[in-house]
Structure formats: structure tokens, C-alpha cells
Amino acid sequence: MTVNKELTQCITGQSDAHLVAIQNHYLHANIVNDFIALQTAATSAGFDLCIASSFRDFTRQSAIWNAKFSAKRPVLNKAQEIVDISSLSDIDKCIAIMLYSALPGASRHHLGTDLDIYDRGAVSNDYVLQLSPDEYQQGGPFAKLSQWLDTHLAEFGFYRPYQHDLGGVAPELWHISHIAQSTQLIRHLTPEVLHDCIKHSDLLGKDAILTHLPALYERFVINVSPPAKQF
């Protein structure tokens, strides 16, 4: 599949030409109306649904990656415990990081179709948002929002690609994705496109990434929960 340069730059986080500004964040122009509809419905249901994170470019994702790879930023396991990566091989460091942080060039946040959300009305103004599993599970401040999303996300064209543990990215109940637009873009994010993007980067562990890219791609990039049936 041949992908034009403009599209390639958009899907790998090297361009923001596909985005528009909304509520101090950036979203893909084609999902804004659906997101506003979702947000309005959530308001009617008693939630103050807000964006915690949306578009993240390649440079920003690379900085996160390199900080984790060099142990300047903690790497967590599924139990939210810090992993000592100092003794790991480069490929095992990559796998540990990709549990919660996407490979630069392959982050769904590059697309502008994916965002992290929370209920601002459920916490105090000085609450420090963690985006951790316990915040969205029973007893957590955003558990009610999470339950509401289970029922209503698909009505507005969204789903949670990391809703279940499929052996790749850990479950992230705060992460939602626009079904139609993300599906259209992800199909262009081939291993070949990703390889070319990473080959010209300054990512730490680049040699290991490129050597194992087909397996990483299968496990962490396209291995997501399927969308629920749309209304």
C-alpha cells in the first residue's frame, strides 16, 4: 500500500495538519462534532467529561520513550510497580515500556482520533490526575463515568481500544478512540511506514526496535479490543 507523504506525517505524529484546536487540546477535525455530542450527553448524565490528553506529536512521544529507556522516568508494570530495567536487554526494555507508552510513530495519540478523558466534577480542584486503573475501577473517582461510557460510547462513534488485556498494551479505561476515523488512519500505519519513520529517528533502542518491529507491531500496535456495535 502506497501512502502519500502528507498522510504518513500525520499518522506518525510528524504533522498536525489534520487537527483543530478545542478546549485547549487538538483533535482530528473529523471527530470534533462526535466528541462534542458525547461530552454534551455526559453533561446531561451528571458528568463533567474533560480531556486530559489528546494529540501528542512524535517529538513529545520520543522524549517520553527516551526518558523511560534511560531510566530517567519510571517504567511501571500492571501492578503499578516500578520496574528495574537496568538489567534488561534492549528489546525487553522496549516491551516493558510499551505496556503503557506507545512506540513513537505508532502512538494512537498521533492520529488526533484518540484521547484520554476523566470526570472533573468527581474530584477536587487540587486533585492530581494519575490516569491509573484504580481511578476508573470500582471505588475510584471515575468509576461511574467509566460505567456510563460502557453503555454509551458507541452511540457517539467511540470505543476503548485498550479496554481488555490482550497481552499487549495494558488496559486503559481512560483512553477512547473515534471508531471510523481511527480505523481509516490505522490501516495506513503499516510496518513499512513505521520502519521508515523510526529508522530516521533518535530513539534509544532503535536497533532492537527495527529488528523486532514485526512482532512489536502485531503485539502492541494492531492488537486492540474491537469496537462495540455502533448504534
C-alpha distance (Angstrom), angle and dihedral (degrees) to the residues before:
residue distance angle dihedral
M1 . . .
T2 3.80 . .
V3 3.81 114.0 .
N4 3.79 119.9 -165.5
K5 3.78 118.3 -122.3
E6 3.81 95.9 -112.3
L7 3.80 92.6 53.5
T8 3.80 91.6 43.9
Q9 3.79 91.1 54.3
C10 3.81 91.2 49.1
I11 3.80 96.8 49.9
T12 3.81 93.2 45.3
G13 3.79 95.2 49.0
Q14 3.79 96.6 -108.5
S15 3.81 95.1 115.3
D16 3.81 135.8 38.9
A17 3.81 95.8 -163.7
H18 3.82 91.1 115.7
L19 3.81 95.2 56.3
V20 3.79 139.1 90.4
A21 3.80 128.6 -165.1
I22 3.80 118.4 -107.5
Q23 3.80 129.9 163.5
N24 3.82 92.8 -14.6
H25 3.81 90.9 -52.0
Y26 3.78 137.2 87.3
L27 3.80 125.3 -118.2
H28 3.79 134.6 174.0
A29 3.80 106.9 -85.6
N30 3.81 91.8 -124.5
I31 3.81 96.3 58.4
V32 3.81 101.1 47.9
N33 3.80 97.0 93.1
D34 3.81 92.4 48.7
F35 3.80 91.6 48.1
I36 3.82 92.1 50.3
A37 3.80 89.2 50.3
L38 3.81 90.3 51.2
Q39 3.78 91.6 47.6
T40 3.81 92.3 48.1
A41 3.80 91.9 50.8
A42 3.80 90.4 48.6
T43 3.81 89.4 52.4
S44 3.80 90.2 52.8
A45 3.80 88.2 51.7
G46 3.80 91.6 53.9
F47 3.81 101.8 -96.9
D48 3.79 131.0 120.9
L49 3.80 96.0 -145.2
C50 3.80 109.3 -165.1
I51 3.78 136.6 174.4
A52 3.79 115.0 -109.9
S53 3.80 96.1 176.8
S54 3.78 135.5 -3.6
F55 3.81 130.4 155.0
R56 3.78 115.0 24.6
D57 3.78 118.0 -178.9
F58 3.79 128.1 -138.3
T59 3.80 93.1 -101.5
R60 3.79 93.1 54.0
Q61 3.81 93.3 44.7
S62 3.81 89.4 49.0
A63 3.80 91.2 52.6
I64 3.81 90.3 52.8
W65 3.81 91.0 46.8
N66 3.80 95.5 48.3
A67 3.80 92.4 46.2
K68 3.79 90.4 53.8
F69 3.79 94.5 42.4
S70 3.82 90.2 52.9
A71 3.84 92.1 45.3
K72 3.81 92.3 -116.1
R73 3.78 88.6 120.6
P74 3.82 124.2 38.4
V75 3.79 122.3 -99.9
L76 3.80 113.0 -148.9
N77 3.78 132.9 -155.0
K78 3.80 125.0 -145.7
A79 3.80 90.6 -84.7
Q80 3.81 87.9 58.4
E81 3.80 90.3 -112.6
I82 3.79 122.1 140.8
V83 3.79 113.0 -105.0
D84 3.81 120.0 -141.1
I85 3.80 100.2 -134.3
S86 3.81 96.1 172.9
S87 3.80 93.8 99.7
L88 3.81 96.9 41.0
S89 3.77 125.2 105.6
D90 3.79 116.0 -111.9
I91 3.79 93.5 -101.7
D92 3.80 91.8 48.6
K93 3.80 89.3 50.8
C94 3.79 88.1 53.7
I95 3.80 92.3 50.2
A96 3.81 91.5 48.4
I97 3.80 91.9 50.4
M98 3.80 94.3 46.1
L99 3.78 91.8 60.6
Y100 3.82 86.9 83.1
S101 3.82 107.4 -0.1
A102 3.77 121.7 62.0
L103 3.75 124.1 -129.5
P104 3.83 107.2 -100.0
G105 3.78 108.6 -102.7
A106 3.80 90.5 29.3
S107 3.80 101.4 60.0
R108 3.79 113.6 124.2
H109 3.80 85.8 -142.3
H110 3.82 87.7 71.1
L111 3.80 89.0 66.8
G112 3.80 97.0 62.5
T113 3.81 86.9 -133.9
D114 3.79 95.9 94.6
L115 3.76 129.4 67.6
D116 3.78 142.2 166.8
I117 3.80 115.1 -123.7
Y118 3.80 139.3 -172.7
D119 3.81 141.1 172.6
R120 3.79 107.4 -100.5
G121 3.79 90.8 -172.6
A122 3.82 91.8 62.2
V123 3.81 95.5 63.9
S124 3.79 139.1 47.2
N125 3.79 122.3 -97.1
D126 3.80 91.2 -105.6
Y127 3.80 94.6 49.8
V128 3.81 112.9 129.4
L129 3.79 107.6 -136.2
Q130 3.80 112.6 -136.1
L131 3.82 103.6 176.2
S132 3.78 88.4 -141.4
P133 3.83 128.6 149.1
D134 3.81 95.5 -110.5
E135 3.81 91.3 59.6
Y136 3.82 90.6 62.6
Q137 3.79 100.0 37.0
Q138 3.80 128.7 81.9
G139 3.80 109.5 -55.4
G140 3.80 93.6 21.0
P141 3.81 123.1 115.9
F142 3.80 93.2 -112.0
A143 3.80 98.7 41.7
K144 3.81 93.5 105.9
L145 3.79 91.7 50.9
S146 3.79 89.6 48.7
Q147 3.81 91.1 52.8
W148 3.80 90.9 48.6
L149 3.79 90.4 50.6
D150 3.80 90.2 52.8
T151 3.78 88.1 63.1
H152 3.78 103.4 34.7
L153 3.82 111.7 28.4
A154 3.80 95.4 91.0
E155 3.81 91.5 51.8
F156 3.80 87.6 69.7
G157 3.79 97.7 40.0
F158 3.81 99.1 -97.7
Y159 3.80 136.1 116.5
R160 3.80 140.5 173.8
P161 3.82 110.1 -106.7
Y162 3.80 91.2 -171.2
Q163 3.78 98.3 44.6
H164 3.82 94.5 118.0
D165 3.78 135.6 40.1
L166 3.80 104.5 -108.9
G167 3.79 96.5 164.0
G168 3.79 94.7 -92.9
V169 3.79 125.4 69.0
A170 3.80 111.5 13.7
P171 3.82 117.2 -110.8
E172 3.81 112.2 -77.6
L173 3.79 110.7 -174.5
W174 3.79 90.7 -179.6
H175 3.81 93.3 61.3
I176 3.80 117.0 90.7
S177 3.79 129.5 177.4
H178 3.79 134.8 -162.4
I179 3.78 103.7 -115.3
A180 3.80 103.1 -148.3
Q181 3.79 99.2 37.6
S182 3.79 97.4 42.5
T183 3.81 91.4 47.1
Q184 3.79 90.8 51.8
L185 3.81 92.7 50.5
I186 3.80 100.2 39.4
R187 3.80 91.7 58.6
H188 3.81 87.6 65.6
L189 3.81 92.8 51.4
T190 3.78 95.4 89.7
P191 3.81 125.8 169.3
E192 3.81 87.4 -106.9
V193 3.82 93.0 55.6
L194 3.79 90.9 46.4
H195 3.80 93.0 47.0
D196 3.79 91.6 53.4
C197 3.80 91.6 48.4
I198 3.80 95.0 49.6
K199 3.81 94.5 41.3
H200 3.80 89.6 65.8
S201 3.81 95.7 43.9
D202 3.80 135.4 92.9
L203 3.80 95.0 -125.8
L204 3.78 116.8 150.6
G205 3.79 110.7 -119.3
K206 3.80 90.4 24.6
D207 3.81 94.9 146.5
A208 3.80 92.1 53.6
I209 3.79 91.3 45.3
L210 3.80 93.6 52.8
T211 3.79 93.0 44.4
H212 3.81 92.5 52.5
L213 3.81 98.4 29.8
P214 3.84 97.4 118.2
A215 3.82 91.3 55.7
L216 3.81 93.4 42.5
Y217 3.79 89.9 49.1
E218 3.81 92.4 52.1
R219 3.81 94.6 45.0
F220 3.79 102.9 39.3
V221 3.81 110.7 17.0
I222 3.80 108.2 43.6
N223 3.81 98.3 17.9
V224 3.82 98.4 98.2
S225 3.78 137.7 134.6
P226 3.82 112.2 -89.4
P227 3.80 120.0 -112.3
A228 3.76 118.4 -97.6
K229 3.79 117.0 -113.7
Q230 3.78 110.1 -73.6
F231 3.77 121.2 -126.9
